[in-house]
Amino acid sequence: MTKKHKEIIIQSLTREGKPFRPSDWVDRMCSSYATFGEDRKLRYSPYLKPEMMNGVRCLAVDMRLKTSSPEGFEELMQFANENQLNILDAEGNSIATPA
């Protein structure tokens, strides 16, 4: 049995419940952290993955990103905070932007 790492979910909704634009921001974030493999194919970071939850596009963020790329984690949290994006913990509760 593998242990699931702690994640937070950044929704494509503002804290006021309004859809965030541009709607492709999740794909842009995943692409900005992607690398090319030896086969020259784009590989998403293991710390970021796009998800759909209840019909809402979301970005799942593995909290190990904070250790592996502190600057990247800070940039992502700053983006979420500046745009007032709703952030959920593993239980689905809305939380403040992690520091």
C-alpha positions in Angstrom: 0.0 0.0 0.0 1.5 3.3 -1.1 1.1 6.4 1.1 -0.6 9.3 -0.7 1.3 12.5 -0.4 -0.5 15.6 0.9 -2.2 17.7 -1.8 -4.0 20.9 -2.0 -6.5 21.7 -4.8 -6.6 25.1 -6.5 -10.0 25.5 -8.1 -10.8 27.5 -11.3 -13.2 29.5 -9.1 -12.6 32.6 -7.1 -13.4 32.7 -3.4 -16.6 34.5 -4.5 -17.5 31.5 -6.6 -17.0 33.1 -10.0 -15.2 31.2 -12.8 -11.6 32.3 -13.2 -10.3 33.4 -16.6 -8.4 32.4 -18.7 -10.0 29.0 -18.4 -6.8 27.3 -19.6 -4.7 28.5 -16.7 -4.4 24.9 -15.2 -2.8 23.6 -18.5 -0.5 26.6 -18.6 0.7 26.0 -15.1 1.3 22.3 -15.7 3.1 23.1 -18.9 5.4 25.7 -17.2 6.6 23.0 -14.8 6.9 20.3 -17.5 10.2 18.9 -18.9 11.1 16.9 -22.0 12.0 13.3 -21.5 14.7 11.4 -23.4 12.0 10.4 -25.9 11.5 14.2 -26.5 7.9 14.0 -25.2 6.6 16.5 -22.8 6.3 15.2 -19.2 4.2 17.0 -16.6 5.8 17.5 -13.2 4.8 14.8 -10.7 3.9 17.7 -8.3 1.1 19.3 -10.5 -1.8 17.6 -12.2 -5.0 18.8 -13.8 -8.2 17.5 -12.4 -12.0 17.9 -12.7 -14.0 18.1 -9.5 -17.7 18.5 -9.6 -17.4 19.9 -13.1 -14.8 22.5 -12.1 -11.3 22.5 -13.6 -8.7 22.3 -10.8 -5.0 22.0 -10.2 -3.8 19.4 -7.7 -0.6 20.5 -6.1 1.5 17.9 -4.3 2.9 19.6 -1.2 6.3 18.1 -1.9 6.7 20.9 -4.5 7.4 23.2 -1.6 10.5 21.3 -0.8 11.6 20.4 -4.4 11.0 23.9 -5.8 10.4 26.5 -3.0 10.5 29.4 -5.5 8.0 27.6 -7.8 5.7 26.8 -4.9 5.8 30.4 -3.7 5.1 31.7 -7.3 2.1 29.3 -7.6 0.7 30.4 -4.2 1.2 34.0 -5.0 -0.7 33.5 -8.3 -3.6 31.8 -6.4 -3.7 34.5 -3.8 -3.5 37.5 -6.2 -6.3 36.0 -8.2 -8.4 35.1 -5.1 -8.6 31.4 -6.3 -10.3 29.0 -3.9 -8.0 26.5 -2.4 -9.1 23.2 -0.8 -7.4 20.8 1.6 -7.4 17.0 1.1 -10.8 16.9 2.8 -12.4 19.4 0.4 -12.4 22.3 2.9 -11.7 25.8 1.7 -8.4 27.0 3.2 -6.2 30.1 3.3 -3.3 30.2 0.8 -0.5 28.0 2.3 2.8 29.9 3.0 
